[in-house]
Amino acid sequence: MESQHSKHESWSETESASSTKFGYSGPLSGPLVTTNSRNSSRKKSATFKEGDQDYVEITLDIRDDAVSVQNIRGGDQETAMLASRLEKRSLGSLLSFRLRQFSGELKQLATPSRSFNKIDRSKSGAARALQGLKFITNNNVGSEGWSEVEKRFDDLAVNGTLPKTRFGQCIGMNESSDFVNVLFDALARRRGITSTTINKEELREFWEQITNQSFDARLQTFFDMVDRDADGRINGEEVKEIIALSASANKLSKIQDSAEEYSDLIMEELDRDNLGYIELYNLEMLLLQAPNQSNLMTDSRVLSRLLSEKLVPTKERNPIKKCYNGLAYFFEDNWKRIWVLALWILICAGLFTWKFIQYKHRAVFHVMGYCVTVAKGGAETTKLNMALILLPVCRNIITWLRSKTKLGLVVPFDDNINFHKVIALGIAIGVGLHAGAHLTCDFPRLLHATDQEYEPMKQFFGEKRPNNYWWFVKGTEGWTGVIMVVLMAVAYILAQPWFRRNRVNLPKTLKKLTGFNAFWYSHHLFVIVYALFIVHGYYLYLLKKWYKKTTWMYLAIPILLYACERLIRVFRSGYKAVKILKVAVYPGNVLSLQMSKPQGFKYTSGQYIFVNCSEVSPFQWHPFSITSAPGDDYLSIHIRTLGDWTSQLKILFAKVCQPPSVNQSGLLRADIGQGDNMPRLPKLLIDGPYGAPAQDYKNYEVLLLVGLGIGATPLISIVKDVLNNIKQKKEIEEGITESAGKGNRKKPFVTKRAYFYWVTREQGSFEWFKGVMNEVAEYDRDRVIELHNYCTSVYEEGDARSALITMLQSLHHAKNGVDIVSGTQVKTHFARPNWHKVYKHVAVNHTGQRVGVFFCGPPGLTGELRRLAKDFSRKTSTKFDFHKENF
């Protein structure tokens, strides 16, 4: 029979502080004797025995909807109290289920030696129950509920009925078709529906059952999904099917492949009597035993509550004060960028004004007017910006400045590429003003000038007045300018994200002209552009004396610095050919390369190197974060294959790889030994290391590291560096190594606590850094590093589609110490983190401290993390410094 009752009709009531009571629900077990009488009353007696324990026998008198306890033989006071509760319940059509449930409770009291601890449904167990096994959430249908589903039914129905294939779309679960089909079958089977279509009334019944707030009702629905043959029992094969189904719904292919193994684990734990099946109460206990996924609890609940209240946003009613506070916060967060941009804008404005006034007092102004002043003002700012744009890409100089000087306190070196882009925009504006004023204004005015007006112009344009535009174009000033504008436009367009990342849907023939390769080669047209720019700046119409031609003056020092930069890269990479030690190809199109460390190669965690493979392209160098730690005797990188270059590199290395052995991770591996049968490997050159935002982690005692997908690479290096420091301290304590002497200039390791959050959508991604996770779990006994892995393909905690995965995860981790999702000792969380809770967790545990927040990943999450860092810094005593690196 179907059991549906509200949360207020729980069999177990709130226990008192002076007693220890346990509530259970389960099927009837033991012999059941029924005696019928003429007045439609029935007496049922349930007896059972465990080992040498005494019998407990209860005789019930059932008359219509009433039930009374006739006799209790055996048991104790708790047994009597449980039995007395039954008299208060109205049974009706739920009698059979209630009897099985009640009998199960008594059976649990009679058998305290069960493998599971007793569950208190009135406390934490009940709280978990109310949050668990939710088939429908607001994410499915929003806040409208049935009205929204009814609208969808009207849109999706065919001849007044809803096909099974559209049921998931109708209730908002269209992403889990297989799971929805099994749910549909379970709901239909309980109602005796054999058709593959349902009408609106039947859909309403389905909806009411799957949205029922009672945990017992949801549990029964889930049980029906597993119990395909509707015999009230679940065998191993049915458990295997539901595991495979849940794994498929959550995109966990490895669990799906090992469904039989995990099925045996569940049967082994729950079917201790080797009956070959489990029943409803077994499933309930397994669900309620599953711990809460969130472990962001803090030591001080009161402080956490006060912090939450303090962070409630308050609206400022005074518009002037609101505006003032907004500007103050903006300046506080961006003052480094503001002063640099302000200085740049002032210099550009000053140069433009200087040239504007200068040409306003020259003879050409009387013929060409303000056109020539605007053109010359734009040209002067373009000269400056063509010089400045080279400096932000001098990576060696910037790395040296940020590592060896204190300039990083006032100069935002992390924004070097953004400043490069801003200057490019300034060049576009300057070129637009210069070329636009010439072509549309002063040249036409010169062509239409009278002989008298042209007389002062003869010294610049010759005795004969130009008669058409072609005269200007064919001159050196003209054709150099046109070619420069075209090359700049090509480089600027192909550098935009939608072309550089192939986000634009173009025909195949045109698509080959976009992507990273097109960006890289078009950007290197700058050599031609600068050559033409110098020529263009020398052959000027209105200036003839060489010392007044200032283009070369602007460019001399920046070009010299950039040339030295490129020469350093060439010479340094020439002797930094590395030997490949290990190669691994992981799920998610990730190639891992472990290389020998060149002699004298020193770096800091968080930095990156450039890699060149001549067999793919002799000219292209691509940046990759270093994933090894400075203390490791090797150098490693992890490469996500997204473009042409990385895909070809993966193909080259995959040729020398073999399937891994049992104890190895990855899809393909190659451990290069010292023997004679060494495979021929592509030759790699490296250049670096170069500075990145993450390298500033050494300035903070507390770290909050957030990585999305492959963005975890620089943060993994930091985690390994902290881990190596833990190992080093342990070795010093055990006397294996000696501590550094007083003469050692090496700075002490500052970091005392690190929180690492890694969010990825694929289960296979956890193999990338499996070894690091296990190392942290093994060596970090003091929990200096707190690891949190999140798999977003799995539905959030409480969703019925992930309930069995949660149960299985807890069982497997408790028995084997290994997480079934990540394959490591670190348990995986499901869905996305609640970043507000993450910040609160750190803020509560580190009051009055400064926390370095380092984020690496796609830019989508940057805004939220930066905003939370600002909010918590302003409203709590914990200060969060946000650093980001996007790709």
C-alpha positions in Angstrom: 0.0 0.0 0.0 1.1 3.5 -0.6 2.2 5.5 2.4 1.8 9.3 2.3 1.7 11.3 5.6 2.9 14.7 6.6 6.0 15.5 8.6 3.7 16.2 11.6 2.7 12.5 11.6 6.1 11.2 12.5 6.3 8.0 14.5 8.9 9.4 16.8 8.3 12.5 18.8 10.8 14.9 20.3 12.8 13.1 23.0 13.2 14.6 26.4 16.4 15.7 27.8 16.4 13.0 30.5 15.7 10.0 28.3 17.3 8.2 25.4 14.7 7.2 22.8 15.1 6.1 19.3 12.6 6.2 16.5 12.6 3.6 13.7 10.5 2.6 10.8 10.7 -0.6 8.9 8.9 -3.7 7.6 7.2 -6.3 9.7 9.4 -9.3 10.3 8.5 -12.4 12.3 5.4 -14.5 12.3 2.1 -12.5 12.0 -1.1 -14.1 13.3 -4.4 -12.6 12.2 -7.8 -13.5 13.9 -11.0 -12.2 12.2 -14.2 -11.6 14.2 -17.8 -10.9 13.1 -17.7 -7.2 13.9 -15.0 -6.6 11.3 -12.3 -6.4 13.9 -9.0 -8.1 13.4 -6.3 -9.0 15.9 -2.7 -9.1 14.7 0.2 -10.5 16.7 3.8 -9.9 15.8 6.6 -12.0 17.4 10.3 -12.1 16.7 13.5 -13.2 18.3 17.2 -12.5 17.8 19.6 -15.1 18.9 19.2 -15.9 22.6 17.2 -12.8 23.3 13.7 -13.0 24.8 10.6 -12.9 22.6 8.7 -9.6 22.2 5.0 -10.3 21.3 2.4 -7.6 20.7 -1.2 -8.3 20.0 -3.3 -5.5 18.3 -7.0 -5.2 18.1 -8.0 -3.4 14.9 -11.6 -2.1 14.4 -12.2 -0.1 11.3 -9.9 2.9 11.6 -9.0 2.3 15.3 -6.3 0.2 16.8 -5.6 -0.8 20.3 -2.9 -2.8 22.0 -4.4 -5.9 23.6 -1.3 -7.5 25.0 2.5 -7.0 25.2 4.7 -9.9 26.2 8.4 -9.3 26.7 10.3 -6.1 26.0 10.9 -3.2 28.3 9.4 0.2 29.1 10.5 1.7 25.8 8.7 -1.1 24.0 5.5 -0.3 25.9 5.7 3.4 25.1 6.2 2.6 21.4 3.2 0.4 21.4 1.0 3.0 23.1 1.7 5.5 20.4 0.1 3.2 17.9 -3.2 3.6 19.6 -3.3 7.3 18.7 -2.9 6.8 15.0 -5.7 6.4 12.4 -4.8 3.6 10.0 -7.3 3.4 7.2 -5.8 2.3 3.9 -2.3 2.8 5.4 -2.7 -0.1 7.8 -0.4 -2.6 6.2 2.5 -0.1 5.8 2.1 1.2 9.4 2.2 -2.3 10.8 5.4 -3.1 8.9 6.8 0.2 10.0 5.9 -0.3 13.6 7.2 -3.8 13.6 10.5 -2.6 12.2 10.8 -0.1 15.1 10.3 -2.9 17.6 12.6 -5.1 15.8 15.3 -2.5 16.0 14.9 -2.2 19.8 15.2 -5.9 20.1 18.4 -6.0 18.0 20.7 -3.2 19.2 23.7 -4.9 17.6 22.9 -3.8 14.1 25.8 -2.4 12.0 24.2 1.0 11.7 23.8 3.4 14.6 20.3 4.1 15.7 18.8 7.1 13.9 17.0 9.8 15.7 14.3 11.1 13.3 13.4 13.8 15.7 16.8 15.5 15.6 19.5 15.7 13.0 18.2 12.7 11.2 14.8 14.4 10.7 16.5 17.5 9.5 18.5 15.6 6.9 15.3 13.7 5.9 13.4 16.9 5.2 16.2 18.1 3.0 16.8 14.8 1.2 15.3 13.0 -1.8 13.8 16.1 -3.4 12.5 15.3 -6.9 11.4 18.9 -7.6 13.1 22.1 -6.6 12.6 25.8 -7.6 15.3 25.3 -10.2 12.9 23.0 -12.1 9.7 25.1 -12.2 10.6 28.3 -10.2 8.2 29.5 -7.6 5.0 29.0 -9.6 4.8 25.2 -8.9 1.8 23.4 -10.4 0.5 26.4 -12.4 3.8 26.4 -14.4 3.6 22.6 -14.9 0.0 23.0 -16.0 1.0 25.6 -18.6 3.7 23.2 -19.9 1.2 20.4 -20.1 -1.0 22.5 -22.3 1.9 23.2 -24.6 3.3 19.7 -24.7 0.1 17.6 -24.7 -0.9 15.6 -27.7 -4.7 15.1 -28.0 -5.1 15.9 -24.3 -2.5 13.5 -23.0 1.2 13.9 -22.2 3.6 11.3 -23.7 6.1 9.7 -21.4 8.9 11.2 -23.6 7.8 14.7 -22.6 7.2 14.1 -18.9 10.6 15.3 -17.9 10.3 18.5 -19.9 6.9 19.1 -18.4 8.1 18.8 -14.7 11.4 20.6 -15.4 13.8 17.5 -15.3 14.5 17.4 -19.0 18.3 16.9 -18.4 17.8 13.5 -16.8 15.8 11.6 -19.4 16.6 8.0 -18.2 16.0 8.9 -14.5 12.7 10.6 -15.4 11.6 7.6 -17.4 12.1 5.3 -14.4 10.3 7.8 -12.2 7.4 7.9 -14.6 7.2 4.1 -14.6 7.3 3.9 -10.7 4.5 6.5 -10.4 2.4 4.8 -13.1 3.0 1.3 -11.6 1.7 2.4 -8.2 -1.5 3.6 -9.9 -1.9 0.7 -12.2 -1.3 2.8 -15.3 0.1 0.8 -18.2 -0.2 3.4 -20.9 2.8 5.5 -21.9 0.6 8.7 -21.8 -1.2 10.4 -19.0 -3.9 13.0 -18.8 -3.8 16.2 -16.8 -5.5 14.7 -13.7 -3.0 11.9 -13.6 -0.2 14.4 -14.0 -1.6 16.3 -11.1 -1.5 13.1 -9.0 2.1 12.5 -10.1 3.1 16.0 -9.3 1.5 15.9 -5.8 3.4 12.7 -5.0 6.9 13.9 -6.1 6.4 17.3 -4.4 5.1 15.8 -1.2 6.9 17.4 1.8 6.8 14.2 3.7 10.2 12.4 3.7 8.4 9.0 4.0 6.4 9.7 0.9 9.5 10.7 -1.0 11.3 7.6 0.3 8.5 5.4 -0.9 8.6 6.9 -4.3 12.4 6.3 -4.5 11.9 2.8 -3.2 9.3 2.2 -6.0 11.8 3.4 -8.6 14.3 0.8 -7.4 11.8 -2.0 -6.8 11.0 -2.6 -10.5 9.0 -5.8 -9.9 6.9 -4.2 -7.1 7.4 -7.1 -4.6 8.4 -4.8 -1.7 12.0 -6.0 -1.8 15.1 -4.8 -3.6 17.6 -7.3 -4.8 21.2 -6.8 -5.9 20.3 -6.5 -9.6 17.8 -3.8 -8.9 20.4 -1.9 -6.8 22.9 -2.2 -9.6 20.4 -0.8 -12.1 19.6 2.3 -9.9 23.3 2.9 -9.3 23.9 2.9 -13.0 20.9 5.1 -13.5 22.0 7.7 -10.9 25.6 7.7 -12.2 24.3 8.3 -15.7 22.1 11.2 -14.6 25.0 12.8 -12.8 27.5 12.1 -15.6 29.7 9.8 -13.5 30.9 7.3 -16.0 33.4 5.6 -13.7 30.7 4.8 -11.1 28.5 3.6 -13.9 31.2 1.2 -15.1 31.6 -0.1 -11.5 27.9 -0.3 -10.7 28.1 -4.1 -9.9 31.0 -3.6 -7.4 29.1 -0.8 -5.6 25.9 -2.8 -5.6 27.7 -5.6 -3.8 29.0 -3.0 -1.3 25.5 -1.9 -0.5 24.1 -5.4 -0.2 27.0 -6.4 2.0 26.3 -3.6 4.4 22.5 -3.8 4.5 21.8 -7.5 3.9 23.8 -8.8 6.9 21.6 -12.0 7.0 22.3 -12.8 3.3 18.7 -12.9 2.4 19.4 -11.6 -1.1 17.3 -8.5 -0.7 16.8 -5.4 1.3 13.6 -3.6 2.4 12.3 -0.1 2.9 13.7 0.5 6.3 17.2 -0.5 5.2 17.1 2.1 2.5 15.8 4.7 5.0 18.6 4.1 7.4 21.2 4.3 4.6 19.7 7.6 3.5 19.6 9.1 7.0 23.1 7.8 7.9 24.6 9.8 4.9 26.3 12.8 6.4 25.8 16.3 5.3 28.0 17.2 2.4 28.8 20.6 3.7 31.7 20.8 6.2 31.9 24.5 6.4 30.9 24.5 10.0 32.9 26.8 12.3 34.0 26.4 15.8 31.9 29.4 17.0 28.2 29.2 16.1 27.5 32.5 17.9 30.2 34.3 16.0 28.9 32.9 12.7 25.4 34.0 13.5 26.5 37.5 14.4 28.6 37.7 11.3 25.6 36.7 9.1 23.5 39.4 10.7 26.2 41.9 10.2 26.5 41.1 6.5 22.8 41.7 5.8 22.8 44.5 3.2 21.4 47.8 4.3 20.2 50.5 2.0 21.5 54.0 2.4 18.6 56.4 2.1 20.7 59.6 1.7 21.7 59.7 -2.0 24.7 62.0 -1.4 26.1 59.7 1.3 25.3 56.7 -0.8 27.2 58.2 -3.8 30.1 59.2 -1.5 30.4 55.7 0.0 30.3 54.2 -3.5 33.1 56.4 -4.8 35.2 55.9 -1.6 34.9 52.1 -2.0 35.7 52.3 -5.7 38.8 54.4 -5.1 39.9 52.1 -2.2 39.7 49.1 -4.5 41.1 50.6 -7.7 43.5 53.4 -6.6 46.5 51.8 -8.3 44.7 51.5 -11.7 43.2 55.0 -11.2 46.5 56.9 -10.8 48.2 55.0 -13.7 45.3 55.6 -16.0 44.9 59.2 -14.9 48.6 59.9 -15.5 48.4 58.3 -18.9 45.3 60.3 -19.9 46.8 63.6 -18.6 50.0 63.0 -20.7 48.0 62.2 -23.8 45.8 65.3 -23.3 48.9 67.4 -22.7 50.6 66.2 -25.9 47.4 66.7 -27.9 46.9 70.2 -26.6 50.6 71.1 -27.2 50.4 70.1 -30.8 47.0 71.7 -31.3 48.2 75.1 -30.1 51.5 74.8 -32.0 49.8 74.3 -35.4 47.1 76.8 -34.7 49.8 79.5 -34.9 51.4 78.2 -38.1 50.6 79.3 -41.7 49.0 76.0 -42.6 46.2 76.8 -40.2 44.8 79.5 -42.4 44.4 77.0 -45.2 43.6 73.7 -43.4 42.0 75.2 -40.3 41.3 73.1 -37.2 41.5 69.9 -39.3 45.3 70.0 -39.3 45.5 70.8 -35.6 43.3 67.8 -34.7 45.3 65.6 -37.1 48.7 66.6 -35.6 47.3 66.3 -32.0 46.1 62.7 -32.8 49.5 61.9 -34.4 51.4 63.0 -31.3 49.4 60.8 -28.9 49.8 57.9 -31.4 53.6 58.3 -31.1 53.5 58.1 -27.4 51.1 55.1 -27.3 53.1 53.2 -30.0 56.1 53.5 -27.6 54.1 52.6 -24.4 52.3 49.6 -25.8 55.6 47.6 -26.0 56.4 48.0 -22.2 53.5 45.9 -20.7 54.6 42.9 -22.8 58.2 43.0 -21.7 57.6 40.0 -19.4 61.2 39.6 -18.1 61.3 43.3 -17.0 57.9 43.1 -15.3 58.8 39.8 -13.5 62.0 41.4 -12.3 60.2 44.6 -11.1 57.5 42.7 -9.2 59.9 40.2 -7.7 62.9 42.4 -6.8 61.4 45.8 -6.1 58.7 47.4 -4.0 57.0 49.0 -7.1 54.3 46.4 -6.9 52.9 48.3 -3.9 51.9 51.2 -6.1 51.9 49.7 -9.7 49.3 47.2 -10.7 51.6 44.7 -12.5 48.8 42.2 -12.6 47.0 44.4 -15.1 49.8 44.6 -17.6 47.8 43.0 -20.4 44.7 45.1 -19.6 46.9 48.2 -19.9 48.3 46.9 -23.2 44.7 46.7 -24.4 43.8 50.2 -23.1 46.8 51.6 -25.0 45.7 49.8 -28.1 42.4 51.6 -27.8 44.3 54.9 -27.4 46.2 54.1 -30.6 42.9 53.4 -32.5 41.5 56.7 -31.3 44.7 58.6 -32.3 44.9 56.9 -35.7 41.2 57.7 -36.2 41.7 61.4 -35.4 44.9 61.7 -37.5 43.7 59.8 -40.6 40.1 61.0 -40.4 41.1 64.7 -40.2 43.5 64.4 -43.0 41.3 62.4 -45.4 38.0 64.1 -44.8 39.0 67.7 -43.9 42.4 69.2 -44.5 43.3 67.4 -47.8 40.0 68.4 -49.4 40.5 72.0 -48.2 44.0 72.0 -49.8 42.7 70.6 -53.1 40.0 73.4 -53.2 42.3 76.2 -52.1 42.7 79.3 -54.3 46.1 80.1 -55.8 46.5 82.9 -53.3 45.7 80.6 -50.4 48.0 77.9 -51.7 51.0 80.2 -52.0 52.3 79.6 -48.4 51.9 75.8 -49.0 54.4 75.5 -51.9 57.3 74.9 -49.5 55.5 71.8 -48.2 53.6 70.4 -51.2 55.6 71.8 -54.2 55.1 74.5 -56.8 52.2 72.6 -58.4 49.1 72.2 -56.3 47.9 68.5 -55.9 44.8 67.9 -58.1 43.3 64.7 -56.5 43.5 62.2 -53.7 45.8 59.9 -55.6 48.6 62.5 -55.2 48.5 62.0 -51.5 48.1 58.2 -51.5 51.0 57.5 -53.9 53.5 59.5 -51.8 55.6 57.8 -49.1 53.5 59.5 -46.4 50.3 58.1 -48.0 51.0 54.4 -48.8 52.9 53.8 -45.5 49.9 55.2 -43.6 47.4 53.1 -45.5 49.3 49.9 -45.0 49.8 50.6 -41.3 46.1 51.2 -40.8 45.2 47.9 -42.6 47.7 45.8 -40.6 46.7 47.4 -37.3 43.0 46.8 -38.1 43.7 43.1 -38.9 45.7 42.6 -35.7 43.2 44.4 -33.6 40.2 42.5 -34.9 41.8 39.0 -34.7 42.8 39.8 -31.1 39.2 40.2 -30.0 38.0 37.2 -27.8 35.3 36.1 -30.2 37.9 35.6 -33.0 40.8 34.6 -30.9 38.8 31.9 -29.2 36.8 30.9 -32.3 33.5 31.9 -30.8 32.1 33.3 -34.0 30.2 30.8 -36.3 32.0 31.3 -39.6 32.2 29.1 -42.7 35.0 26.5 -42.6 37.1 28.5 -45.1 37.0 31.6 -43.0 37.2 29.8 -39.7 40.8 28.8 -40.6 41.7 32.5 -40.6 40.7 32.9 -37.0 41.8 31.3 -33.7 44.9 31.6 -31.7 47.3 31.0 -34.6 45.7 33.8 -36.5 46.0 36.1 -33.4 49.6 35.1 -32.9 50.8 35.6 -36.5 48.8 38.8 -37.0 50.2 40.3 -33.8 53.7 39.7 -35.0 53.0 42.0 -38.0 54.0 44.7 -35.5 57.6 44.5 -36.9 56.4 45.7 -40.3 54.1 48.3 -38.6 56.9 49.8 -36.6 59.2 49.9 -39.6 56.5 51.7 -41.6 55.7 54.0 -38.7 59.3 55.2 -38.5 59.3 55.8 -42.3 56.0 57.5 -42.1 57.2 59.8 -39.3 60.3 60.8 -41.3 58.7 61.7 -44.6 56.3 64.5 -43.4 54.7 67.1 -45.5 54.8 69.9 -43.0 58.2 69.3 -41.3 61.6 69.1 -43.1 64.2 69.5 -40.4 65.2 66.1 -39.0 65.5 67.1 -35.3 61.9 68.3 -35.4 60.7 64.8 -36.5 60.2 63.2 -33.1 58.8 59.8 -33.9 62.2 58.1 -33.5 62.7 59.8 -30.2 59.5 58.3 -28.7 60.3 54.8 -30.0 64.1 54.5 -29.4 64.1 53.4 -25.8 61.0 51.1 -25.8 62.1 49.4 -29.0 65.6 48.9 -27.5 64.1 47.4 -24.3 61.7 45.1 -26.2 64.6 44.0 -28.5 66.6 43.1 -25.4 63.6 41.3 -24.0 63.3 39.1 -27.2 67.0 38.4 -27.3 67.0 37.2 -23.7 64.1 34.9 -24.5 65.9 33.5 -27.6 69.3 32.9 -25.9 67.8 31.6 -22.6 65.4 29.2 -24.4 68.3 27.9 -26.5 70.0 26.2 -23.6 66.8 25.4 -21.8 65.9 22.3 -23.8 64.3 19.9 -21.3 64.3 16.2 -21.0 60.8 14.6 -20.8 60.5 12.3 -17.8 56.8 11.4 -17.7 53.8 11.9 -20.1 50.2 11.3 -19.2 47.0 11.9 -21.1 44.0 12.5 -18.8 40.3 12.7 -19.3 39.0 16.1 -20.3 41.7 16.5 -23.0 44.5 17.3 -20.6 48.2 16.5 -21.3 50.6 16.3 -18.4 54.3 16.7 -19.0 56.9 16.1 -16.3 60.3 17.5 -17.4 63.8 17.7 -16.0 64.6 21.0 -14.3 67.3 23.0 -16.2 70.3 23.8 -14.1 69.9 27.1 -12.3 66.2 27.3 -13.1 64.5 29.0 -10.1 60.8 29.9 -9.9 58.0 30.6 -7.4 54.7 28.7 -7.2 52.1 30.6 -9.3 54.5 31.6 -12.1 54.3 30.3 -15.6 56.6 29.3 -18.5 56.5 29.5 -22.3 56.8 26.3 -24.2 57.9 25.8 -27.8 57.7 22.5 -29.8 59.4 22.9 -33.2 57.6 19.8 -34.5 54.3 21.6 -34.1 55.5 25.2 -34.9 59.1 26.5 -34.8 57.9 30.1 -34.0 55.0 29.7 -31.6 55.5 30.0 -27.8 52.6 29.3 -25.5 52.3 30.1 -21.8 51.4 27.4 -19.2 51.3 27.6 -15.4 53.8 25.5 -13.5 52.2 22.8 -11.5 55.3 21.5 -9.7 56.6 23.2 -6.5 59.9 24.9 -6.2 61.1 22.2 -3.9 60.5 19.4 -6.5 63.3 18.0 -8.5 61.3 18.2 -11.7 59.2 20.7 -13.6 55.6 19.9 -14.6 52.8 21.5 -16.6 49.3 20.5 -17.4 47.9 21.5 -20.8 44.2 21.6 -21.7 43.9 20.9 -25.5 41.6 23.7 -26.8 43.3 25.0 -30.0 45.3 23.9 -32.9 48.7 24.0 -31.3 47.8 22.2 -28.1 45.8 19.5 -30.0 48.8 18.8 -32.3 51.1 18.6 -29.2 48.8 16.1 -27.5 48.7 13.9 -30.7 52.5 13.9 -30.8 53.0 12.8 -27.2 50.1 10.3 -27.3 51.9 8.3 -29.9 54.6 7.3 -27.4 52.1 6.5 -24.6 50.6 3.2 -23.5 47.5 2.4 -21.4 48.3 2.8 -17.7 48.8 -0.1 -15.3 46.4 -0.9 -12.5 47.8 1.6 -9.9 48.4 4.4 -12.4 46.0 7.2 -13.3 45.2 8.6 -16.8 44.1 7.3 -20.1 47.6 7.0 -21.5 51.0 7.2 -19.9 54.7 7.0 -20.7 57.3 6.8 -17.9 60.6 7.5 -19.7 63.5 5.4 -18.2 67.2 5.2 -18.9 67.2 2.1 -21.0 68.1 1.6 -24.7 64.5 1.4 -25.8 63.6 5.0 -25.0 60.9 6.2 -27.4 61.6 9.2 -29.6 60.0 12.2 -28.0 59.3 15.7 -29.4 61.9 18.3 -28.4 60.6 21.0 -26.1 62.1 24.4 -25.3 61.0 26.4 -22.3 61.3 30.1 -21.5 60.7 31.7 -18.2 59.7 31.7 -15.5 57.4 34.8 -15.6 55.5 36.5 -12.9 51.8 36.1 -12.3 49.3 37.2 -9.7 49.3 33.9 -7.8 53.0 34.3 -6.9 52.1 36.8 -4.2 50.8 34.0 -2.0 53.9 34.2 0.1 52.8 37.5 1.5 49.8 36.0 3.4 49.5 33.7 6.4 46.0 32.6 5.3 45.2 31.6 1.7 41.9 31.1 -0.1 42.6 29.4 -3.4 39.8 29.0 -6.0 40.4 27.2 -9.2 37.8 26.4 -12.0 38.7 23.4 -14.2 42.2 23.7 -15.6 42.5 27.0 -13.7 43.6 25.0 -10.7 47.1 24.6 -12.2 48.9 27.5 -10.6 47.1 26.9 -7.3 48.2 23.2 -7.2 51.8 24.4 -7.3 51.0 26.6 -4.2 49.3 23.7 -2.4 52.4 21.5 -3.2 54.7 24.2 -1.9 52.8 24.4 1.4 52.8 20.6 1.6 56.6 20.5 1.0 57.0 23.0 3.8 54.9 20.7 6.1 57.1 17.7 5.1 60.3 19.8 5.7 59.1 20.8 9.2 58.2 17.1 10.0 61.7 16.0 8.9 63.3 18.6 11.1 61.2 17.5 14.1 62.2 13.9 13.5 65.9 14.8 13.1 66.1 13.6 9.5 67.3 17.0 8.2 68.8 20.0 10.0 67.2 23.4 10.2 68.6 26.3 8.3 71.4 28.1 10.0 71.4 31.7 11.1 73.4 32.7 8.0 70.6 31.5 5.7 69.0 34.5 4.0 66.0 32.5 2.8 62.8 34.1 4.1 60.7 32.0 6.5 57.6 30.4 5.1 54.7 32.7 6.0 51.6 30.6 5.1 50.0 28.9 8.1 46.6 27.9 6.6 45.3 27.3 3.1 41.8 26.6 1.8 41.7 25.1 -1.7 38.5 25.0 -3.6 38.6 23.2 -6.9 35.4 23.3 -9.0 35.1 21.1 -12.1 32.3 19.7 -14.2 33.9 16.3 -15.1 34.6 13.4 -12.8 37.7 12.5 -14.8 39.3 15.9 -14.0 40.1 14.7 -10.5 42.7 12.4 -12.0 44.8 15.4 -13.0 46.0 16.0 -9.5 45.1 12.8 -7.8 48.6 12.3 -6.4 48.7 15.7 -4.8 45.3 15.2 -3.1 46.4 11.9 -1.6 49.7 13.4 -0.5 47.9 16.2 1.4 45.6 13.7 3.0 48.5 11.6 4.1 51.0 14.1 5.4 48.9 17.1 6.5 47.9 15.7 9.9 47.4 19.2 11.4 45.0 20.2 8.6 47.0 23.1 7.5 45.6 22.6 4.0 41.8 22.2 3.7 40.8 20.7 0.4 37.4 21.0 -1.1 36.6 19.3 -4.5 33.3 20.1 -6.2 31.9 18.2 -9.1 29.2 20.3 -10.8 27.8 17.5 -13.0 26.3 15.9 -9.8 23.0 17.3 -8.7 23.0 19.3 -5.4 22.7 17.6 -2.0 19.1 16.6 -1.3 18.2 16.0 -5.0 16.8 12.5 -5.5 19.0 12.1 -8.6 22.1 12.3 -6.4 20.8 10.7 -3.2 22.1 7.2 -4.0 25.5 8.6 -5.0 25.7 10.4 -1.6 24.8 7.2 0.2 27.3 5.2 -1.8 30.0 7.8 -1.3 29.6 7.7 2.5 29.7 3.9 2.6 32.7 3.5 0.4 34.7 6.3 2.1 33.9 4.8 5.6 35.0 1.3 4.5 37.9 2.0 2.2 38.9 5.6 2.8 38.6 6.5 -0.9 36.0 8.8 -2.5 34.1 7.2 -5.3 33.9 10.4 -7.4 37.5 11.6 -7.2 39.2 8.4 -6.5 41.2 10.2 -3.8 41.1 10.3 0.0 39.4 13.7 -0.3 35.6 13.6 -0.3 33.9 15.4 -3.2 31.1 17.9 -2.8 28.3 18.1 -5.3 27.0 21.0 -7.4 28.5 24.5 -7.0 29.9 26.0 -3.8 28.0 28.6 -1.8 30.7 31.3 -2.0 29.1 33.4 0.7 29.4 30.5 3.1 33.0 29.9 2.0 34.0 33.5 2.8 32.1 33.4 6.0 33.9 30.1 7.0 37.3 31.7 6.5 36.3 35.0 8.1 35.0 33.4 11.3 38.1 31.2 11.6 40.6 34.0 11.0 39.2 37.2 12.7 41.5 40.2 12.5 43.8 38.6 9.8 44.5 39.4 6.2 43.6 36.6 3.7 45.0 36.4 0.2 42.3 35.3 -2.2 43.7 33.8 -5.5 41.3 32.9 -8.3 42.2 31.3 -11.6 39.7 30.4 -14.2 37.1 31.8 -16.7 36.1 35.4 -16.0 32.5 34.5 -15.2 33.1 34.0 -11.4 35.5 36.9 -11.0 32.9 39.5 -10.2 31.2 37.5 -7.5 34.4 36.6 -5.7 35.7 40.2 -5.9 32.4 41.6 -4.6 32.4 39.1 -1.6 36.0 39.9 -0.8 35.1 43.6 -0.7 31.9 43.0 1.4 33.6 40.9 4.0 36.6 43.2 4.2 34.4 46.2 4.9 32.0 44.5 7.3 34.2 42.2 9.3 37.6 42.4 10.9 39.0 39.9 8.4 40.5 41.6 5.3 40.4 39.8 1.9 42.9 40.8 -0.8 41.6 39.5 -4.1 43.9 38.4 -7.0 42.7 36.9 -10.2 44.1 35.3 -13.3 41.7 34.7 -16.2 42.2 32.6 -19.3 
